């Protein structure tokens, strides 16, 4: 059974529902059987400075007091292009972990594919994955190769078919080399069950490749509402099928 979820948004994120407040999130996490969670709001949800981050830490500490769950304070940033991410090294260092999304194409400054041809999109997705994996602020690459209907503004069924063609067009050797570099640096790939929600079951191949290359996986389902905090039965079934041990799973570093 999965005991952690490191991609949970609160009401502070524009996409988070209003009831995603810390006490309610912790109630849902306890019900799901987690013993560790990560709060990871979008970096553009706040005026990020040391004072605000201290306030966020105080909020987390107060909510987690006398609970049986370890709560980490993370942040979801995004890569704009190679060598450029949405948060600085100084700000990143104030969080327990940093998720970096390679495919936040709805943000104006983010490098975008020139057109929706599967081969062009595959090359761009891989370029952005490499950009996220190579950036010094990154701990976890968030939801790689999962194409969001909301971001692409394409019906889920059509996007799933395009996504399958994209995955089949990815340069496997180049991807494997990038995964090997991630393994050497102790970075993780987020195993995000949204691929099931979006009908993009072909992404299973990518996660199995991560396991084959001994890359750490971070479980995070990008929860935006209380009913998304727990993993679905289908997600749990897929994770179980990977035969993961604790050695395969990423957890934030602890200094206490």
N, C-alpha and C positions, 0 to 999 in steps of 0.2 A: 504493500500500500504506500502511495506517495504521501510523505509527511511534510512537504514544503511547497510553497507557491511564492515565487519571487517576482511576480508581475501583477501587482494589484494597484489600481488607481483609486484615489479618494475623490470626494466632491470638489477638491481643489482643481483637479484636471477638468478642462472644459467638456471633455467627453464622459466624465464620471457622473453617475446619477446622484441626485441630491441626498439620497439616504446612505451614500458611501462615506459614512463618518466612522472614525476609528473604533468606537465601542461596538457598533453594529458589524463592522468588518471582522473584529475579533470574535464576536459571537458566531458568525458564519464560519470562521476558520476553525474554531473549536468543534463545531458540529461536523465539519469536514474531516476532523481527525488530524489536523496539522499540528506540528510542534514548532514550526518556524515559518514566518512569512516575511515578504519584503514589500514595503510600500514604495511604489515607484511611479510617482506622478510625472507628467511631462515637464520638461525643463522650462517651457514657456508659461507654466501655470503660476509662477512666482517671480518676484523681483529677487533674483538669486544673489544674496550676499551673506556674509558670515552671521550677521545678526538674525536674518530671517531663517537661516538653516538651524541656528540654535533654538529658535522658537519652535520649529518643526520637530526637532529632537525632544524638546520638552513635552510637546503634544503626544508624541509617540510613547515616551516614558510614562506619562500620566495614564494613558489608556492601557498600557501593558502591565501596569503595576498590579501585582497579585494575580496575574493570569499565568496559565501554564504554557504560554507561547512566547518564543523569542521573536521580537519584532525588529527587523533591520530597516534602516532608512536609506533607500536608494533613490535613483532618479533615472528617468528615461530621456536620454539625449538622442540626437540623430546626427548622422554624417551628412555633410553637404557635398563634399567631393573628397578625393584623396588629400590627406594631410589637414583637413578642415572639418571640425565637429562643432556642434552647437554650444558646447560649454568649454570653459578653460580648464587647464590642469589644476589651477588653484581651487576653483569651485568643485571640481570632481573629487579632489582630495578630502573634502568636508563630508562626503557621503560614505556609507558603508560599501556601496557598490554602484556601478554605473552600467545601465543597459544602453546600448547604442543601436538604434534602428537604421538599417541600410536603405529602407524603401519608403520613407515618408515623403512621397512625391507630391502630396497635396500642399507642401510648404514651398513657397515661391523660390527660395534660394537654393533648394536641393536640385542637384543635377538629375536630369530626366532623360529617359530614352527618347531618341529622335522620332521613332514611330513604333507601332505595336506589332511589328514583324517578330515572330517567335525567336529567330536567331539573333536579331538585334537586341531584343529585350533580354534574352538569356545572357548575352555578353555584358549588357549594362547591369543586370542583377548581380552577376559575378564580380564586376568591377566595384560595385557599391559594397558587396559583401567583403571584398578584399580591403576596401577603404575603411570599413568599420573594424575589421579584424586587426588591421595594422595600426590603428590609432592608439596612442599611449593612454588615453582616458578609459578605454574599453575594458570592462570585465566580462561582459556577456553581449554577444550579438543577438539582438532581439528579432524575433519572427522573420528570419531570412527565408527567401524564396516562397513566402506565402503572400499571395496577391489579394489585397482587400477590395471587395466590390465597392465599398464606400470611397476609397481613394481613386480607383480606376474608373469609377462611374460606369461600370459595365455590369449587366445582369450576372448573377452568381453562376448560372449554368454556362453561359458563354465564357466567362472569365476562367472557370474551371477547365474548360477545353483548351483555352489559350495557355493557361498555366501548365497543363500537361505537355503541350508542345514546347514550351519554354524549358521545362525541366529536362526533356529529352535532348534539348539542344545545348545544354550547359557543357562546357569543356571539363570533362571529368578529371583529367590529369591536372589541370590548373586548379580545380577545386580541391583535389586531394593535397596538393602542395600547400595551399592556403590552410587547410585543416591541420596539416602537420606542423605548420608554424604556430598555429593556435595551441596545439598540444604542448609544444615546447615552451610556450609562455604561460601555460596554465589558464588560458582563457576558455570560456564556455560558449556553446551554442544553445540558444533557448529552444527547448522543445515546447512548442506552443500548439495546443490542441485546436486552435482556430482553423488549421488546415482541414480538420474533420468537418467543422461547422460550414466551411466554404466549399465542401465537396472536392477538395484537392488532395485526394488520397495518395496520389503519386509522390507527394512530398515525403511519404514514408521512406522512400529510397534514400533520400538525403540523410534522414536521421540514422538509418542503418549504416550508411557510409561513415557518419560521425562515430558510431560505436566501433566500427571496423578499424578506424584510424585512432582509436583511443582518445577521442576528444571528449572533454567533460560536457555533460548536458545539464542545463539549468531548467527546472520545471517552472513554467510560468504561463498562465492562460490569459493574460491581458484582461483581467476582470474589470469591468466598468459598472457592474451592478451586483447586488448582494447574491443573486441567484447564480452568478458566474464565479463566485469565489471557490466553490467546490468543483473538482473535476467531474466531467460527465462519465458515465459508465463506459462509453466508447473510448474516451481518452485513457481511462485507467486500463482498459483491456489492451489498447495498443502499447502503452508503456510497459505493461507486464510482459507483452510478447517480445520485448527487446532483451529480456533477461538481465536487467541492470543490477549491479551491486552498488553498495555505497561508494565504492571507488570510482564508479562511472559518473557520480552525481556531484555537481558543483554546489558549494555553499560559500557564502561570504566569509572572508577572513575575520577571525575574532581576536581582539587584542586584550581581552579581559580574562 
